[in-house]
């Protein structure tokens, strides 16, 4: 006896299955992989890693330091708004008081990191106005330049960092002048 012949699926059915697999990858696998592999992405939902979110804009490891974190944000936002440019909306900040917290967000050797316009993670060494200002400038770059591909000649990360460095140098000169009266 001959075995029964298998029917080959129609092209429409194959395309539907392929699209469902791609959709599953895009909506489930990629976000989960990003959450576990690219730890700074956790700034999107910091409460999932044990942070206390006092507002939409400020999440903090140690709620007793909320007043200090709020003051840092307000002062830095006002400074960048006045000296560099206006930031649209309210940027999110995640303030870590311990290295353990910083490691949960993948800071490593960095003191702070800004993830596009999603938010900024501030490590325990970066609770200073110049760090928060610097990260706000990166946030402003993200708003002004958008998410650029690193391989694009017009928007290379080196070029964006150079622009940020120039702006930061300008801000620091302004700050130096205001503090020292030069």
N, C-alpha and C positions, 0 to 999 in steps of 0.2 A: 504494500500500500504506500501511496504517496502521502507525505505529511501535508496538512492543510496549508495553503499559501497565505502568508501574512500580507495584509493590505498595507501599502505604504501610505502614511498620512498625507493628506492633501497639503499643498503649499500654504494654504490659508491656516490650517491647524499648526503647521510647523512654525509659521511666523507668529502666531498667537502665543505658542509655548515659549519662543525665544523672547518675545516682548515681556511676558510674565516673569521670566528669569531675570531679565535686565532690570525690570521694575523692582523685583525683590532685592537684587544687588544694590540698586541705587537708594532704596528706601530703608533697608534693614542692615545689610552687611556693611556697606561703606560707613554709615554713621556709627555703627557699633565699633568697627575697626578704628575709626578716627578717635572715638572716645577712649579706647584702651591704648592706642599707639601714640597719638599726638596729644599728650596730656594738656597742653595749654588750651585746647578746645573745650576743656571742662569749664572755662569761664562762661560758657553759654548757660550752664545749669549748675552753678556752684553749690546749691543746696543738696545736690545728689552726692557730694563728697564731704558733707558734714559742715558746710559753712552756714552761718546765721545771716540771712539777708534781711537787714533792717528796712531797706527800701529796694526798689528796682535797680537803683544805681550803686548801692553800697552793700557788699557782703563782707563779713568779717569773721575771722576765726574766734577771736576773743571779744565778746560783746561789751566788756568793760572798756575797751579801747575805741568804741564807736565815736565818741566825741572827738577824739584826736583824728581819726580817719575822716570824719565829716569836715573838720576844719581844714585838713590838708587838701581835700577835694575842692572845697569852696575857694580857698586861697589860690590854688593852682589854676582852677577854671577861670577865675577872674583875671589872673595874671596873663594867661595865654590868650584870653579873649581881648584884653587890652593891648598886649604887646605883639601878638602874632596874628590872630584871626579868630573869628567866631566859630565855635563848634556847634553844630546842629544837634539838638536833642541833648539828652543827659547820658554821658558815657558811663558804663558799668565799671566799677572797681571791686576787686577782690583783694582784701588785705589779709595777709598771712603774718602771724606773730611768731611762728616757729618754722624751723627747717623742714619738719615733717609735713607741714601744710604746704610749704613751697614745693616740696618733692611731689606731692599729690597733683600739683599743677605743672610738673615738669620743668621747673625753673632751672635746675642744675646749678651751674656757676653764675647764671644771670641774677641780677638783683630784682629785676622786674621785666615783664614782657607784655606787649600789646598785641592782641590777636585781631588784626583787621580793625573793624569797627564794632566787634562783638564785645570787647572789654579788655581790661588790663588787670594783670595779676601783679600785686606788689608784695615782694618778699620781705622778710624781717629786717634786712639791712637797708631797705629802700623807703622807709617811712620818713622821708625828707622831701621838702618842697621841690628841690631841683630834680629829683627822680620822677616825681609825679608830673611835674611840668614837662619833662622830656617825653614821658609816655603819652601825655596829652597831645604833644606835637605829632607823635606817630599816629595817634587817633585822627588828628586833623588831616594828616597826609592821606590816610585811608579814605576820609570823606572827600577830599579834594581830587585825589588821583584815582581812587577806586582800587579794586583788587587787580593788580597788574601781574602778568605772568613774569617770573624771574628771567626767562629767556628772551623776553621782548627787549629790543634795543632801546626803545624810547622810555621804558619803565623798568629798567633793571633795578634790582634791590640796591646795588651800589649807588646808582644815581639817586634813588629815593633817600638813601642814608646820607648822601652828600647834601641833598637839599635839607634834610633834617638837621644835619650837622651845621650847615650854614645858618639855618634859622635858630638852632640852639646857641651857636656862638653869638649871634645877634642878641638873643634873649639874655645870655649871660653877661654880655657887655652892658646891656641896659640895666640888669640887676646890679652889676658891679658899680655902675655909675650912680644908681640910686642909693646904694648902701654906703659907698665911699665918698660920694659927692664930687667925683672927678668930672 
